[in-house]
Structures are given as C-alpha cells and as structure tokens.
Amino acid sequence: MATPAPNPDEIWKILKETARRQAETAEGLAVLKAQTDSVGEQVKETTRTVDKVGRRLDGLGDKIKETAETVDKIGKQLGGLGDNIKETDELTKRIGDQLGGLGNNIGDAAEEFFFRGSERAMEIAGIAIDALFKNLLVPADVGGKQVAVELDIVGLNGDSAI
C-alpha cells in the first residue's frame, strides 16, 4: 500500500520540526566546539606544564648526580680520616704508655729517695721511728669488700704509725 502524500500543512510542520532540530544541532555543535576548544587549551597548558616539569627534572638529575659525587668525595675523605684517627689513637696510646712508665719511674725514685732518707735519720716529719717498712700489704675493708692495700713506706714507733 502506498503512503498518501503529505498535505501542505504537514509539509510545513515537518519543515518547522526539521528547522528546530537543525537549530538544536547547531547549538549542540557550538557547545561541543566550545568544549573542544577548552579541552584544547587545557591540553596546551598541560603540555607546557609537562615541559616545565621535564626541564626541572633534567636539572634535578644533574643536581642528584653532583650530590652523589660530593657524597662520594666526602666518603673517601672520611675513610682517610678514619685511618688518621686510628693512627692518632695508636700514637696517643704509645705516648700514654711512655708517660705512665715515666710516672712510675719518678714515683719509684721518689719513694726510694724518701725511704733511704728516713732510714738514715730514723724520723719522719720530726717523729722518731723505731722501725721502717717498705711496700707493706695490709687488709682493708673497701665498700664491704676485703682488699689488700699496699703502703709504700710505713714508719712505726711505740705509739705512732706514719
């Protein structure tokens, strides 16, 4: 069956609807173009930002490399410093040992000098001495513990010990 031909009112109605739809399409296209333009600007801005970040990262890479080289140099210097500290510690110990030995020698000499002088005079600080002892070990209570204490020189008389 054939479709009847539209009358002039229907044709005007179809044309008006077509015009309305064309206007809506044009508006939609205008909105879409504005959105596309906006996205295009955003893409351009993002590209500029990415380029800036890339340049900064390139510079940062150079700085990281420089910092790594500096840290490596410092590490090498500190390694050498460790050797110097070890040598200094060893030297300080040897000097301490020598000074300790020297102090002991001086102490021994002074002790011997004092003992011989007291032995001849048989008095210490004006107090008469009946007996003189050298390197006398005596028990002592130190903090609740019994220990032996060495007295370098002890002088005794009837009522005094010095």
C-alpha positions in Angstrom: 0.0 0.0 0.0 1.3 3.4 -1.0 1.7 6.1 1.6 -0.5 9.1 0.9 1.3 12.3 0.0 1.5 14.8 2.8 -0.7 17.9 2.6 0.9 21.4 2.7 0.2 21.8 6.5 2.0 18.6 7.2 4.9 19.6 5.0 5.2 23.0 6.9 5.0 21.0 10.2 7.9 18.7 9.0 9.9 21.7 7.8 9.4 23.5 11.1 10.5 20.4 13.1 13.5 19.9 10.8 14.4 23.6 11.4 14.0 23.2 15.1 16.2 20.1 15.1 18.8 21.9 13.0 18.9 24.8 15.4 19.3 22.3 18.4 22.1 20.5 16.4 23.8 23.9 15.7 23.5 24.8 19.4 24.9 21.3 20.4 27.7 21.8 17.8 28.5 25.2 19.3 28.7 23.8 22.8 30.8 20.9 21.6 33.1 23.3 19.7 33.5 25.4 22.9 34.2 22.3 25.0 36.7 21.1 22.3 38.4 24.5 22.3 38.5 24.4 26.2 40.0 20.9 26.1 42.5 22.0 23.5 43.6 24.9 25.8 43.8 22.5 28.7 45.9 20.2 26.6 48.2 23.0 25.6 48.6 24.2 29.3 49.2 20.6 30.4 51.9 20.2 27.7 53.6 23.4 28.8 53.5 22.2 32.4 54.9 18.8 31.5 57.7 20.6 29.5 58.5 22.7 32.6 58.5 19.7 34.9 60.7 17.8 32.4 63.2 20.7 32.4 63.1 20.8 36.2 63.6 17.0 36.4 66.6 17.3 34.0 68.1 19.9 36.3 67.3 17.8 39.3 69.0 14.8 37.7 72.1 16.9 37.3 71.9 18.1 41.0 71.4 14.5 42.1 74.5 13.5 40.2 76.5 16.3 41.7 75.3 15.5 45.2 76.2 11.8 44.7 79.7 12.8 43.5 80.1 15.1 46.6 78.9 12.4 48.9 81.4 10.0 47.3 84.2 12.5 47.8 83.2 13.1 51.4 83.1 9.3 52.0 86.6 9.0 50.6 87.8 11.8 52.8 86.1 10.3 55.9 87.7 7.0 55.1 91.1 8.6 55.1 90.1 10.5 58.3 89.3 7.1 59.9 92.8 6.0 59.1 94.2 9.2 60.6 92.1 8.8 63.7 93.3 5.2 64.1 97.0 6.3 63.8 96.4 9.1 66.2 94.8 6.7 68.7 97.7 4.4 68.4 100.2 7.3 68.9 98.2 8.6 71.9 98.3 5.1 73.5 102.1 4.8 73.0 102.6 8.3 74.5 100.3 7.4 77.4 102.2 4.2 78.0 105.5 6.1 77.9 104.3 8.8 80.3 102.8 6.2 82.6 106.1 4.4 82.7 107.9 7.7 83.3 105.4 8.5 86.1 106.1 5.1 87.6 109.8 5.6 87.4 109.6 9.0 89.0 107.3 7.6 91.7 109.7 4.7 92.4 112.7 7.0 92.5 110.9 9.4 94.9 109.8 6.5 97.1 113.3 5.1 97.2 114.8 8.5 98.0 112.3 9.1 100.8 112.8 5.6 102.3 116.6 5.9 102.3 116.5 9.4 103.8 114.1 8.2 106.6 116.2 5.1 107.2 119.3 7.2 107.8 117.6 9.7 110.1 115.0 7.3 111.6 112.5 10.0 111.7 109.6 11.3 109.5 108.2 14.8 109.9 110.0 15.2 113.2 108.6 11.9 114.6 111.1 9.3 115.8 110.8 6.0 114.1 111.8 2.6 115.7 111.0 0.5 112.6 110.6 1.4 108.9 108.8 -0.9 106.3 108.6 -0.6 102.5 105.7 -1.9 100.3 103.7 -3.2 103.3 100.4 -5.0 102.3 97.6 -4.6 104.8 94.0 -5.8 104.7 91.3 -3.1 104.3 87.5 -3.0 104.0 86.6 -1.1 100.9 82.8 -0.9 100.2 82.2 -4.0 102.2 84.9 -5.9 100.3 88.2 -7.1 101.9 91.1 -6.0 99.7 94.9 -5.8 100.2 96.2 -2.2 100.2 99.9 -1.5 99.6 101.5 1.1 101.8 104.7 2.3 100.1 106.5 3.4 103.3 105.4 2.8 107.0 107.3 4.1 110.0 106.4 2.8 113.5 107.4 3.8 117.0 105.9 2.8 120.4 102.7 4.8 120.0 102.6 6.1 116.4 102.4 4.9 112.8 103.3 7.2 109.9 
